[in-house]
Amino acid sequence: MTGKGAADQSETDRSEQILESIRNQIEDLCYIHEHMTRVLINLDIDEDWFSGYDEQERAKYDFKAMILTLVYMRARNIGQSEMERRLHGVASLGVRFGFDNIPDQQAISYNQKNRFDNDERVLLKKIADELVETCIEHDIMHDTEPKIELDKIDHEQVEEQEIMDVVEQATEIGFQEFSADRGSNTSYPLDAFFERQGYINLAKAGTTTKSRRFARLSNRKDVPHGSTHNRTMKKVADPDAQVTFAEFRDGVTPEWKRIRDEILEPFHAGVEAILKELTSGEGAESAIREPVHAAIDITVWPYHVSPYWSNRTASNKDKNPIELDIDGETKLIDPDYPELVSGTKDGERGFKMATITIVAQDTPIVLGVEPVRDSRKFEKELGIDIDSPPRGETVDRLIEQAKQHVDLHKIFLDRGFDSDQTRAIIDQHESLYVLGKSARADIDKEHIEEIKDDDYYDSRLVHGTLEYDGTEHDITYIYKESDTVDKKYVMFTVNEHIDHHRAEGLISQYGQRMEIENQYKSIKKHFLPTCASKDYRIRLLYFVIGVVLYNVWRLANYLLRDVVDFHLGESPPIPAGELIEIVGICMSKPPD
């Protein structure tokens, strides 16, 4: 093909490549943002894609802003006059798109006809159509525009610069102790990687996200590439390569525990620094009043890959699967399946992390993180001797972590931790527990039936003594009707002999445990990156960084206490979702 035909084909191929790049970005951004307009303004658009206009230097209006305008017009199916109104109006689209001067209808018309040739106008329409289609699929194609964040962040008394200052200050406190075993000839300081990681976590981007997306926000001349970033963050977690669970034997510390210890040491240094800031006041001015109430629970970071291979999958692998007979059926197992991935009660799979968090105070801070290593059915069938700590041991480690920083008074746990070992361990730590319990024993069922038959009482207390591993303590079993499910009865245990009034107070306080569920929702929604890695160094490090960012968010709001005159609590002046809009500015500092 020669001449005009070849040129047309070349232009078609180029347009398709551009559209493919935009299509991938839109798909990624729809997982990050909850509105079509935010997806649009965060697109990475290379001005070299549009070269039909020969006099760009004479153009009055920013090129990208005009591209966004034309795409928006098509996506919203509006005309130029309506577009002018929206650029000037309460939606503040002119500010969002980056115009220094807002164009009127004539300017929009002129730019559309003269700054873009016919092929480019066709490409802009395709981009708009792709944007609409993908946003509809993700249910983020709303009629109204999202609120402006930076100049009106949930409280008119909070100034933009004050927010930037406190987030930068809080971030520096949270990450100051992390380090990596790196050579002296490294191109970037470690701070640069944590700045980028902070952006990745908050923007729900992947580590292979194009460097220029973050570079636009950073004050550094150069920022790390994705592959360099991955290698460096692995060194932060552990300098040694990860090995599989099958390579461990008795007496050898499992690799996942060494990874845990490597990451948690700087994490706790950051927690200590954050708590020092939070407790700098006296009396009512202090954000944390000891002894504290804490909640312990487990969250799951999903991992959707199955450990079982089909015959077809196995034939395409360069490693032989492990063959195992399970329930009379031959299963093919991935020999390199991640050691720390296990099943959940909902039939899903994922990396499990347990945390201990301050509750019932103005500033909930995560005090400890512990990876959960549950056994898997195929390991039991294979007879593999694994180190799978029971829930009581996990609770013990979390309490030890928390006690580095605060005095614990009460600890709330759900029935997922129901074991005599857990109860004995908490009692040995001299904390009061309120622990949910499954009514599995016949005696429990009898007590519940007696409550149902009683015309006056809807609860019952039973006093006893728990003996475990040579120790004993008083225990009260509480049976009561559920507050949430009709005709359902629930059971709790407390390591004291208490009366009905005390029991009612403790069960009411047990509701504070739900704050840890809200914490998990915030971390997963706002502070974890997109990650498909099966390397546990990466998974645990990124989760811990997400927890640090959560703590930073809480600290940042506390540091604004002198700016606002109302209780911060669960309605802080910086909503977690808004940090994404300013993190690049706040976390990036010019190199020394």
C-alpha positions as CSV (number, residue, x, y, z in Angstrom):
1,M,0.0,0.0,0.0
2,T,1.4,3.4,-1.0
3,G,0.5,7.0,-1.2
4,K,-2.8,8.3,0.4
5,G,-4.0,4.8,1.3
6,A,-0.9,4.0,3.3
7,A,-1.1,7.4,5.1
8,D,-4.8,6.7,5.9
9,Q,-3.9,3.3,7.3
10,S,-1.1,4.7,9.4
11,E,-3.4,7.4,10.8
12,T,-6.0,4.7,11.6
13,D,-3.5,2.6,13.4
14,R,-2.2,5.6,15.4
15,S,-5.8,6.6,16.4
16,E,-6.5,3.0,17.5
17,Q,-3.3,3.0,19.6
18,I,-4.3,6.2,21.3
19,L,-7.9,5.0,21.9
20,E,-6.6,1.8,23.4
21,S,-4.4,3.8,25.8
22,I,-7.4,6.0,26.8
23,R,-9.6,2.9,27.1
24,N,-7.3,1.2,29.6
25,Q,-7.0,4.4,31.6
26,I,-10.8,4.9,31.8
27,E,-11.2,1.3,33.0
28,D,-8.6,1.8,35.7
29,L,-9.9,5.2,36.8
30,C,-13.5,3.9,37.1
31,Y,-12.3,1.7,40.0
32,I,-10.8,4.8,41.7
33,H,-13.3,7.5,41.2
34,E,-17.1,7.5,41.7
35,H,-18.0,10.0,39.0
36,M,-17.5,10.4,35.3
37,T,-16.2,13.9,35.5
38,R,-13.4,12.8,37.9
39,V,-12.5,10.0,35.6
40,L,-12.3,12.5,32.7
41,I,-10.1,15.1,34.4
42,N,-7.7,12.4,35.5
43,L,-7.0,11.0,32.1
44,D,-3.4,11.1,31.0
45,I,-3.6,12.9,27.6
46,D,-0.5,13.4,25.5
47,E,-0.8,16.7,23.6
48,D,1.3,15.1,20.8
49,W,-1.7,12.9,20.0
50,F,-3.4,16.0,18.5
51,S,-1.2,17.8,16.0
52,G,-3.7,19.1,13.5
53,Y,-3.3,22.7,14.7
54,D,-0.1,24.4,13.5
55,E,-0.1,27.5,15.8
56,Q,-0.4,26.1,19.3
57,E,1.9,28.8,20.7
58,R,-0.7,31.4,19.7
59,A,-3.6,29.5,21.3
60,K,-5.4,31.4,24.0
61,Y,-6.8,28.4,25.9
62,D,-5.0,25.4,27.5
63,F,-5.0,22.5,25.0
64,K,-5.8,19.7,27.5
65,A,-8.6,21.8,29.0
66,M,-10.1,22.2,25.5
67,I,-9.8,18.5,24.9
68,L,-11.7,17.8,28.1
69,T,-14.3,20.3,27.1
70,L,-15.1,18.7,23.8
71,V,-15.1,15.2,25.2
72,Y,-17.4,16.3,28.0
73,M,-19.8,17.9,25.5
74,R,-20.1,14.7,23.6
75,A,-20.4,12.6,26.8
76,R,-23.1,14.8,28.2
77,N,-24.8,15.3,24.8
78,I,-24.9,19.1,25.2
79,G,-24.4,22.0,22.9
80,Q,-21.8,24.8,23.0
81,S,-24.1,27.3,24.8
82,E,-24.9,24.8,27.5
83,M,-21.2,24.0,27.8
84,E,-20.3,27.7,28.3
85,R,-22.9,27.9,31.1
86,R,-21.4,24.8,32.8
87,L,-17.9,26.1,32.5
88,H,-18.9,29.3,34.2
89,G,-21.6,27.9,36.5
90,V,-21.8,26.3,39.9
91,A,-20.4,23.0,38.6
92,S,-17.1,24.9,38.2
93,L,-16.0,22.8,35.3
94,G,-13.7,25.6,34.1
95,V,-11.7,25.2,37.3
96,R,-11.8,21.4,37.1
97,F,-10.6,21.4,33.5
98,G,-7.7,23.8,34.2
99,F,-8.8,26.9,32.3
100,D,-7.0,30.1,33.3
101,N,-9.7,32.0,31.3
102,I,-13.1,30.5,30.7
103,P,-14.0,30.3,27.0
104,D,-17.4,31.5,25.8
105,Q,-19.5,29.8,23.1
106,Q,-17.7,31.4,20.2
107,A,-14.3,30.4,21.6
108,I,-15.5,26.8,22.0
109,S,-16.8,26.7,18.4
110,Y,-13.6,28.2,17.0
111,N,-11.3,25.8,18.9
112,Q,-13.4,22.8,17.9
113,K,-13.2,23.7,14.2
114,N,-9.6,25.0,14.0
115,R,-7.5,23.4,16.7
116,F,-8.4,19.8,15.6
117,D,-8.5,18.3,12.2
118,N,-11.3,15.9,11.1
119,D,-9.5,12.8,12.2
120,E,-8.9,14.3,15.6
121,R,-12.5,15.3,16.0
122,V,-13.5,11.8,15.2
123,L,-11.0,10.5,17.8
124,L,-12.4,12.8,20.5
125,K,-15.9,11.5,19.8
126,K,-14.7,7.9,20.2
127,I,-13.0,8.8,23.5
128,A,-16.2,10.3,24.7
129,D,-18.3,7.3,23.7
130,E,-15.8,5.0,25.4
131,L,-15.9,7.1,28.5
132,V,-19.8,7.0,28.7
133,E,-20.0,3.3,28.0
134,T,-17.4,2.3,30.6
135,C,-18.8,4.7,33.3
136,I,-22.3,3.3,32.7
137,E,-20.9,-0.2,33.3
138,H,-19.4,0.9,36.6
139,D,-22.5,2.9,37.6
140,I,-20.7,6.2,37.9
141,M,-22.5,8.1,35.2
142,H,-24.3,10.6,37.4
143,D,-26.4,13.6,36.3
144,T,-25.0,16.0,38.8
145,E,-21.3,17.0,39.2
146,P,-19.1,16.0,42.2
147,K,-18.4,18.6,44.8
148,I,-15.2,20.7,44.7
149,E,-12.7,19.3,47.2
150,L,-9.7,21.5,47.8
151,D,-11.2,24.9,48.6
152,K,-14.3,23.5,50.4
153,I,-13.2,20.4,52.2
154,D,-16.3,19.7,54.3
155,H,-15.8,22.7,56.5
156,E,-15.5,26.4,55.5
157,Q,-13.0,27.2,58.3
158,V,-10.4,24.8,57.0
159,E,-8.0,26.4,54.5
160,E,-6.3,24.5,51.7
161,Q,-2.8,25.3,52.9
162,E,-3.6,24.2,56.4
163,I,-4.8,20.9,55.1
164,M,-1.6,20.5,53.0
165,D,0.6,21.4,55.9
166,V,-0.9,18.9,58.4
167,V,-1.1,16.0,55.9
168,E,2.6,16.5,55.0
169,Q,3.5,16.7,58.7
170,A,1.5,13.6,59.6
171,T,2.9,11.6,56.7
172,E,6.5,12.4,57.6
173,I,5.8,11.2,61.1
174,G,4.2,7.9,59.9
175,F,6.9,6.9,57.4
176,Q,10.1,8.2,58.9
177,E,11.4,4.8,60.2
178,F,11.0,2.7,57.0
179,S,14.3,1.8,55.3
180,A,15.7,-0.6,52.7
181,D,19.0,-2.4,52.2
182,R,20.1,-0.5,49.1
183,G,23.4,0.3,47.4
184,S,25.2,3.6,47.7
185,N,24.8,4.3,44.0
186,T,21.0,4.4,44.0
187,S,19.3,7.0,41.7
188,Y,16.5,8.0,44.0
189,P,16.3,8.5,47.8
190,L,13.9,6.2,49.6
191,D,11.6,9.1,50.3
192,A,10.8,9.2,46.6
193,F,9.5,5.6,46.6
194,F,7.4,6.2,49.6
195,E,5.9,9.3,48.0
196,R,5.1,7.2,45.0
197,Q,3.7,4.4,47.1
198,G,1.6,6.8,49.0
199,Y,0.1,8.0,45.7
200,I,-0.4,4.4,44.5
201,N,-2.2,3.4,47.7
202,L,-4.4,6.5,47.7
203,A,-5.1,6.5,44.0
204,K,-5.8,2.8,43.9
205,A,-3.3,2.6,41.1
206,G,-1.0,-0.3,40.3
207,T,2.7,-0.2,40.9
208,T,3.2,-0.3,37.1
209,T,1.2,2.9,36.7
210,K,2.9,5.2,34.3
211,S,5.5,7.4,36.1
212,R,4.3,10.5,34.5
213,R,0.9,10.4,36.3
214,F,2.7,10.8,39.6
215,A,5.4,13.0,38.1
216,R,2.8,15.7,37.4
217,L,2.2,15.9,41.1
218,S,5.7,15.5,42.4
219,N,8.1,18.3,43.0
220,R,11.0,16.0,42.0
221,K,12.8,16.4,38.7
222,D,12.6,12.6,38.2
223,V,10.4,9.9,39.8
224,P,11.0,6.1,39.9
225,H,9.8,3.8,37.2
226,G,7.4,1.1,38.1
227,S,9.8,-1.8,37.8
228,T,12.4,0.0,40.0
229,H,9.7,0.8,42.4
230,N,8.7,-2.9,42.8
231,R,12.3,-4.0,43.4
232,T,12.8,-1.3,46.0
233,M,9.6,-1.9,48.0
234,K,10.5,-5.6,48.2
235,K,13.8,-4.7,49.8
236,V,11.9,-2.6,52.4
237,A,9.9,-5.7,53.3
238,D,12.7,-8.3,53.2
239,P,16.1,-8.5,51.4
240,D,15.8,-12.2,50.8
241,A,13.7,-13.9,48.1
242,Q,10.4,-15.5,49.3
243,V,10.2,-19.2,49.4
244,T,7.3,-21.6,49.5
245,F,5.8,-23.2,52.6
246,A,7.0,-26.6,51.5
247,E,10.6,-25.6,52.0
248,F,10.3,-25.0,55.7
249,R,10.8,-27.6,58.4
250,D,10.7,-27.8,62.1
251,G,12.9,-25.4,63.9
252,V,13.2,-23.0,61.0
253,T,11.4,-19.7,61.3
254,P,9.0,-19.4,58.4
255,E,9.7,-16.7,55.8
256,W,6.4,-15.0,56.3
257,K,7.2,-14.4,60.0
258,R,10.6,-12.8,59.1
259,I,8.8,-10.6,56.6
260,R,6.3,-9.7,59.3
261,D,9.1,-8.7,61.7
262,E,11.0,-6.7,59.1
263,I,7.9,-4.6,58.3
264,L,6.4,-4.1,61.7
265,E,9.4,-2.6,63.3
266,P,9.3,0.7,61.4
267,F,5.5,0.5,61.5
268,H,5.5,0.6,65.3
269,A,8.1,3.5,65.3
270,G,5.5,5.4,63.3
271,V,2.7,4.5,65.6
272,E,4.7,5.7,68.6
273,A,5.4,9.0,66.9
274,I,1.7,9.4,65.9
275,L,0.5,8.6,69.4
276,K,3.0,11.1,70.8
277,E,1.3,13.8,68.7
278,L,-2.1,12.6,69.7
279,T,-1.4,12.6,73.5
280,S,0.5,15.9,73.6
281,G,-2.6,17.7,75.1
282,E,-3.8,17.3,78.7
283,G,-7.1,16.0,80.0
284,A,-10.0,16.6,77.6
285,E,-7.5,18.1,75.0
286,S,-5.8,14.7,74.6
287,A,-7.0,12.7,71.7
288,I,-6.5,9.4,73.5
289,R,-7.2,8.8,77.2
290,E,-5.7,5.7,78.8
291,P,-6.4,3.0,79.6
292,V,-8.0,2.5,76.2
293,H,-10.7,0.3,74.8
294,A,-9.6,-1.8,71.8
295,A,-11.1,-4.1,69.2
296,I,-9.5,-7.1,67.5
297,D,-10.7,-8.5,64.2
298,I,-9.5,-10.0,60.9
299,T,-10.0,-8.5,57.4
300,V,-9.3,-10.2,54.0
301,W,-7.5,-8.7,51.0
302,P,-9.1,-10.8,48.2
303,Y,-6.9,-13.1,46.0
304,H,-9.1,-14.6,43.4
305,V,-6.8,-17.2,41.9
306,S,-7.7,-20.8,42.8
307,P,-5.0,-23.2,44.1
308,Y,-6.4,-25.9,41.8
309,W,-5.4,-26.3,38.2
310,S,-7.4,-27.8,35.4
311,N,-5.8,-30.3,33.1
312,R,-5.6,-27.7,30.5
313,T,-4.0,-25.1,32.8
314,A,-1.4,-27.7,34.0
315,S,-0.5,-28.6,30.4
316,N,0.5,-24.9,29.8
317,K,2.7,-24.6,32.9
318,D,6.4,-25.3,33.1
319,K,6.1,-26.8,36.5
320,N,4.4,-30.0,37.5
321,P,1.3,-29.7,39.7
322,I,0.9,-31.6,43.0
323,E,-1.6,-34.4,42.5
324,L,-3.9,-35.1,45.4
325,D,-7.0,-37.2,46.0
326,I,-9.6,-35.1,47.8
327,D,-13.0,-36.7,48.6
328,G,-12.5,-39.3,45.9
329,E,-11.5,-36.8,43.2
330,T,-8.0,-36.1,41.9
331,K,-7.0,-32.5,42.3
332,L,-4.1,-30.7,40.6
333,I,-2.5,-28.1,43.0
334,D,-0.3,-25.1,42.0
335,P,3.0,-25.9,43.7
336,D,3.8,-22.2,44.1
337,Y,0.4,-21.2,45.5
338,P,0.9,-18.2,47.9
339,E,1.5,-19.6,51.4
340,L,-0.6,-17.0,53.2
341,V,-3.7,-17.2,51.0
342,S,-6.6,-19.2,52.6
343,G,-10.3,-19.5,52.4
344,T,-13.0,-17.4,54.1
345,K,-16.4,-18.3,55.6
346,D,-18.0,-16.9,52.4
347,G,-16.2,-19.3,50.2
348,E,-13.7,-16.6,48.9
349,R,-9.9,-16.6,49.2
350,G,-7.5,-14.0,50.3
351,F,-4.6,-12.7,52.4
352,K,-5.9,-12.3,56.0
353,M,-4.7,-9.5,58.3
354,A,-5.6,-9.2,62.0
355,T,-5.5,-5.7,63.6
356,I,-6.0,-4.2,67.0
357,T,-7.5,-0.7,67.0
358,I,-8.4,1.9,69.6
359,V,-12.2,2.3,69.8
360,A,-14.5,4.5,71.9
361,Q,-12.2,7.5,71.5
362,D,-12.1,10.5,69.3
363,T,-9.1,9.2,67.3
364,P,-9.2,5.5,66.4
365,I,-5.6,4.4,65.7
366,V,-4.4,1.0,64.5
367,L,-1.9,-0.2,67.2
368,G,-0.9,-3.5,65.7
369,V,-1.0,-5.7,62.6
370,E,-0.6,-9.5,62.5
371,P,-0.7,-11.7,59.4
372,V,-3.0,-14.6,59.8
373,R,-1.7,-17.9,58.5
374,D,-4.6,-20.4,58.3
375,S,-4.2,-24.0,57.2
376,R,-5.7,-25.1,53.9
377,K,-7.5,-28.4,53.3
378,F,-5.0,-29.6,50.6
379,E,-2.1,-29.1,53.1
380,K,-3.8,-31.3,55.6
381,E,-4.4,-34.0,53.0
382,L,-0.7,-33.7,51.9
383,G,0.4,-34.2,55.5
384,I,2.5,-31.0,55.3
385,D,3.6,-29.8,58.8
386,I,2.9,-26.1,58.7
387,D,3.1,-23.3,61.2
388,S,-0.5,-22.1,61.4
389,P,-0.9,-20.1,64.7
390,P,-4.2,-20.6,66.5
391,R,-6.4,-17.5,67.0
392,G,-5.2,-17.2,70.6
393,E,-1.6,-16.8,69.5
394,T,-2.6,-14.1,67.1
395,V,-4.5,-12.3,69.8
396,D,-1.5,-12.6,72.1
397,R,0.8,-11.0,69.5
398,L,-1.6,-8.1,68.8
399,I,-2.0,-7.4,72.5
400,E,1.8,-7.4,72.9
401,Q,2.1,-4.9,70.0
402,A,-0.6,-2.6,71.4
403,K,1.0,-2.7,74.9
404,Q,4.2,-1.2,73.4
405,H,2.2,2.0,73.0
406,V,-0.8,2.1,75.4
407,D,-2.4,0.6,78.5
408,L,-5.3,-1.6,77.6
409,H,-8.4,-1.8,79.7
410,K,-11.1,-3.6,77.6
411,I,-10.8,-5.7,74.5
412,F,-13.8,-6.6,72.3
413,L,-13.7,-9.6,69.9
414,D,-16.3,-11.4,67.9
415,R,-17.0,-15.1,68.0
416,G,-14.4,-15.8,65.3
417,F,-11.9,-15.7,68.2
418,D,-14.0,-18.0,70.4
419,S,-11.6,-20.3,72.2
420,D,-10.5,-20.9,75.8
421,Q,-6.9,-20.1,74.8
422,T,-8.0,-16.6,73.6
423,R,-9.8,-16.0,76.9
424,A,-6.9,-17.2,79.0
425,I,-4.4,-15.1,77.1
426,I,-6.3,-11.9,77.4
427,D,-6.9,-12.5,81.1
428,Q,-3.2,-13.1,81.6
429,H,-2.6,-9.7,80.0
430,E,-4.8,-8.3,82.8
431,S,-7.4,-6.8,80.4
432,L,-11.1,-7.2,80.5
433,Y,-12.6,-9.0,77.5
434,V,-16.0,-9.1,76.0
435,L,-15.9,-12.0,73.5
436,G,-18.7,-13.2,71.4
437,K,-19.4,-17.0,71.6
438,S,-21.1,-19.6,69.5
439,A,-23.8,-21.4,71.4
440,R,-22.7,-24.8,70.4
441,A,-22.8,-26.7,73.7
442,D,-26.0,-28.4,74.9
443,I,-25.9,-26.4,78.1
444,D,-25.9,-23.1,76.0
445,K,-28.9,-24.2,74.1
446,E,-30.7,-25.1,77.3
447,H,-30.1,-21.7,78.8
448,I,-31.4,-20.0,75.6
449,E,-34.6,-22.2,75.7
450,E,-35.2,-21.2,79.3
451,I,-35.0,-17.5,78.3
452,K,-37.5,-18.1,75.5
453,D,-39.9,-19.7,78.0
454,D,-39.5,-17.0,80.6
455,D,-42.3,-14.3,80.7
456,Y,-40.2,-11.7,82.4
457,Y,-36.5,-12.0,81.5
458,D,-35.0,-11.7,78.0
459,S,-31.4,-12.4,79.2
460,R,-29.5,-14.7,81.6
461,L,-26.2,-14.6,83.4
462,V,-24.3,-17.7,84.4
463,H,-21.2,-17.4,86.6
464,G,-18.4,-20.0,86.4
465,T,-14.6,-20.5,86.3
466,L,-12.5,-21.0,83.2
467,E,-9.4,-23.3,83.6
468,Y,-6.8,-23.4,80.9
469,D,-3.2,-24.6,80.8
470,G,-2.9,-24.5,84.6
471,T,-4.5,-21.1,85.1
472,E,-8.0,-20.1,85.9
473,H,-10.2,-17.0,86.1
474,D,-13.7,-16.0,86.8
475,I,-16.1,-15.9,83.8
476,T,-19.6,-14.8,83.2
477,Y,-21.7,-16.2,80.3
478,I,-24.2,-13.7,79.0
479,Y,-27.2,-14.9,77.0
480,K,-29.5,-12.4,75.5
481,E,-31.9,-11.7,72.6
482,S,-30.3,-10.2,69.6
483,D,-30.8,-6.5,69.0
484,T,-30.6,-6.9,65.2
485,V,-32.1,-10.2,64.3
486,D,-35.7,-11.1,65.5
487,K,-36.0,-14.2,67.7
488,K,-32.3,-14.7,67.5
489,Y,-30.2,-15.1,70.7
490,V,-26.6,-14.2,71.1
491,M,-24.0,-15.2,73.7
492,F,-21.0,-13.4,75.2
493,T,-18.3,-14.1,77.8
494,V,-16.6,-11.7,80.2
495,N,-13.7,-12.5,82.5
496,E,-15.4,-11.3,85.7
497,H,-18.4,-12.2,87.8
498,I,-20.8,-9.4,86.9
499,D,-24.4,-8.5,87.6
500,H,-27.2,-7.6,85.1
501,H,-26.5,-3.9,85.2
502,R,-22.8,-4.4,84.5
503,A,-23.6,-6.9,81.8
504,E,-25.9,-4.4,80.0
505,G,-23.3,-1.7,80.1
506,L,-20.6,-4.0,78.7
507,I,-22.8,-5.3,75.9
508,S,-23.6,-1.7,75.0
509,Q,-19.9,-0.9,74.9
510,Y,-19.4,-4.0,72.8
511,G,-21.1,-2.2,70.0
512,Q,-17.9,0.0,69.8
513,R,-16.3,-3.0,68.2
514,M,-18.1,-2.0,64.9
515,E,-15.7,0.9,64.6
516,I,-13.0,-1.6,63.5
517,E,-15.4,-2.7,60.7
518,N,-15.6,1.0,59.6
519,Q,-11.8,1.1,59.7
520,Y,-11.5,-1.8,57.4
521,K,-14.0,-0.2,54.9
522,S,-12.0,3.0,55.0
523,I,-8.6,1.3,54.5
524,K,-9.9,-0.9,51.6
525,K,-11.8,1.9,49.9
526,H,-9.3,4.7,50.2
527,F,-5.8,3.5,51.3
528,L,-5.0,0.2,49.4
529,P,-3.5,0.1,45.9
530,T,-4.6,-2.1,43.1
531,C,-2.5,-5.2,43.5
532,A,-2.4,-8.7,41.9
533,S,0.9,-9.7,43.3
534,K,1.1,-13.1,45.1
535,D,4.4,-12.1,46.7
536,Y,3.7,-11.8,50.4
537,R,6.4,-9.2,50.9
538,I,4.4,-6.9,48.7
539,R,1.0,-7.7,50.0
540,L,1.9,-7.3,53.7
541,L,4.0,-4.1,53.1
542,Y,1.2,-2.5,51.0
543,F,-1.4,-3.3,53.6
544,V,0.8,-1.9,56.4
545,I,1.4,1.2,54.4
546,G,-2.4,1.5,53.9
547,V,-2.8,1.2,57.7
548,V,-0.1,3.9,58.2
549,L,-2.0,6.2,55.8
550,Y,-5.2,5.5,57.7
551,N,-3.4,6.5,60.9
552,V,-2.0,9.5,59.1
553,W,-5.5,10.6,58.1
554,R,-6.6,10.4,61.7
555,L,-3.6,12.3,62.9
556,A,-4.0,15.0,60.2
557,N,-7.6,15.6,61.3
558,Y,-6.5,15.8,64.9
559,L,-3.8,18.4,64.0
560,L,-6.6,20.5,62.6
561,R,-8.3,20.7,66.0
562,D,-7.2,24.3,66.5
563,V,-8.8,25.3,63.2
564,V,-12.3,24.0,63.8
565,D,-14.5,24.5,66.8
566,F,-16.5,21.3,66.8
567,H,-16.0,17.6,67.8
568,L,-14.0,15.8,65.1
569,G,-15.1,12.2,65.9
570,E,-16.3,10.3,62.8
571,S,-16.9,13.5,60.8
572,P,-13.4,14.9,60.3
573,P,-12.7,18.0,58.2
574,I,-10.7,15.9,55.8
575,P,-12.8,13.0,54.6
576,A,-10.6,10.0,53.7
577,G,-11.7,10.1,50.1
578,E,-10.6,13.6,49.7
579,L,-6.9,12.9,50.6
580,I,-6.6,11.4,47.1
581,E,-7.0,14.9,45.7
582,I,-4.1,16.4,47.7
583,V,-1.7,13.6,48.4
584,G,0.6,14.3,45.5
585,I,1.0,17.9,46.7
586,C,1.3,17.0,50.4
587,M,3.6,13.9,50.2
588,S,6.0,15.2,47.6
589,K,8.8,17.4,48.8
590,P,11.6,18.9,46.8
591,P,14.8,16.8,47.1
592,D,17.4,18.2,49.5
